[in-house]
């Protein structure tokens, strides 16, 4: 149960039209021509099937501030689901440092045992309070693990 990354796709494609997912991280590339920075964003991974019903989740993500400074857990919010995205548990992200100019955030041992039983794992990342030129938060990668 090493977790898994979602498949790739392009801007403005139907949900689920990305490439098949496998173990690892998700790499998001941007900006995409025609995309507008400064809008709130919700990213949801493709489902990954755990071998057993998980009780804890781990999230690792990297991001940069394109404009302004994101407030972690307010302007940049992550959550985990074990029932294919019907129920999410918000995680408390903590800054671990930077690499290559990207900030690294983690949340470990997030209790998801209160969610309906399931083994279809998903992560969700939401940006809030975005405004072109004032606050632009860019997500580079997201990884989900579970036990």
C-alpha positions in Angstrom: 0.0 0.0 0.0 2.4 2.6 -1.2 -0.3 4.9 -2.5 -0.6 6.1 -6.0 -0.5 9.0 -8.4 -3.2 10.2 -10.6 -3.0 10.1 -14.4 -2.1 13.1 -16.5 -4.4 15.0 -18.8 -4.8 18.5 -20.3 -6.7 21.6 -19.4 -10.5 21.5 -20.1 -10.8 17.7 -20.6 -13.7 15.7 -19.2 -13.3 14.3 -15.8 -11.5 10.9 -16.0 -10.1 11.6 -19.4 -6.5 11.6 -18.1 -4.0 8.8 -18.5 -4.2 5.7 -16.4 -2.8 6.1 -12.8 -0.1 4.1 -11.1 2.0 4.2 -8.0 3.9 7.4 -7.3 3.2 11.1 -7.4 1.2 13.4 -9.6 3.0 16.0 -11.7 1.0 19.0 -12.7 2.4 21.1 -15.5 1.4 24.6 -16.2 0.5 27.2 -17.0 -1.7 25.9 -19.8 -2.5 28.3 -22.7 -6.0 29.8 -22.1 -5.9 29.0 -18.3 -6.6 31.9 -16.0 -4.5 32.2 -12.9 -6.0 33.5 -9.7 -9.1 31.4 -9.7 -9.9 28.9 -6.9 -9.1 25.4 -7.9 -10.2 21.9 -6.8 -8.0 18.9 -7.8 -9.1 15.4 -7.2 -7.0 12.3 -7.9 -8.1 9.2 -9.8 -9.1 6.4 -7.4 -6.5 3.9 -6.3 -7.5 0.6 -4.8 -6.0 -0.3 -1.4 -5.4 -4.0 -0.7 -7.2 -3.7 2.6 -9.5 -1.1 4.2 -7.1 1.7 5.3 -7.4 3.5 8.7 -4.7 6.2 8.1 -3.6 8.4 5.2 -0.5 10.4 4.4 -0.4 13.4 2.0 2.8 15.0 0.6 2.5 17.9 -1.8 4.7 20.7 -3.2 3.6 24.2 -4.2 4.8 27.6 -5.0 3.4 31.1 -4.5 2.9 32.7 -7.9 1.7 35.9 -6.3 1.1 36.7 -2.6 1.6 34.1 0.1 -0.8 31.2 0.6 -1.9 30.5 4.2 -1.5 26.7 4.7 -4.8 25.0 5.7 -6.7 28.1 4.8 -5.8 29.0 1.2 -4.3 25.6 0.5 -6.4 22.7 1.8 -5.9 18.9 1.4 -8.1 15.9 2.3 -8.2 12.2 1.9 -11.0 9.7 1.1 -11.2 5.9 1.3 -14.7 5.6 -0.1 -14.0 6.9 -3.7 -14.5 10.5 -2.8 -18.0 10.3 -1.2 -16.5 11.3 2.2 -13.3 13.3 2.7 -11.3 14.0 5.9 -9.4 17.3 5.9 -5.7 17.0 6.8 -3.5 19.4 8.7 -0.6 20.3 6.4 2.8 21.1 7.9 5.7 22.8 6.1 8.7 20.6 5.9 11.0 22.9 4.0 11.8 23.7 0.4 13.5 22.1 -2.6 14.1 23.8 -5.9 12.0 26.7 -4.9 9.0 24.6 -4.1 7.6 24.3 -0.6 7.0 20.8 0.7 3.9 20.1 2.8 3.0 16.9 4.6 0.3 15.4 6.8 1.0 12.0 8.3 -1.2 9.4 10.1 -4.4 11.2 9.3 -7.2 9.1 11.0 -9.7 8.1 8.3 -11.3 5.2 10.3 -14.5 7.3 10.8 -15.3 7.3 7.1 -17.6 4.7 5.6 -15.6 1.5 5.0 -13.9 1.3 1.6 -10.6 0.8 -0.2 -11.0 3.3 -3.1 -8.5 6.0 -2.1 -8.5 9.6 -3.4 -6.9 12.8 -2.4 -8.4 16.3 -2.9 -6.5 19.6 -2.9 -8.4 22.9 -2.9 -7.1 26.5 -3.2 -9.2 29.3 -1.8 -9.0 33.1 -1.6 -7.2 33.2 -5.0 -7.1 36.5 -6.9 -5.1 37.2 -10.1 -2.0 39.3 -9.3 -2.8 39.2 -5.5 -2.8 35.6 -4.5 -1.9 32.7 -6.9 -1.0 29.3 -5.5 0.6 26.8 -7.8 0.5 23.0 -7.0 3.4 21.0 -8.5 2.9 17.5 -7.1 0.7 15.5 -4.8 1.2 12.0 -3.3 -1.1 9.9 -1.2 -0.1 6.9 1.0 -2.2 4.8 3.4 -2.1 2.0 6.0 
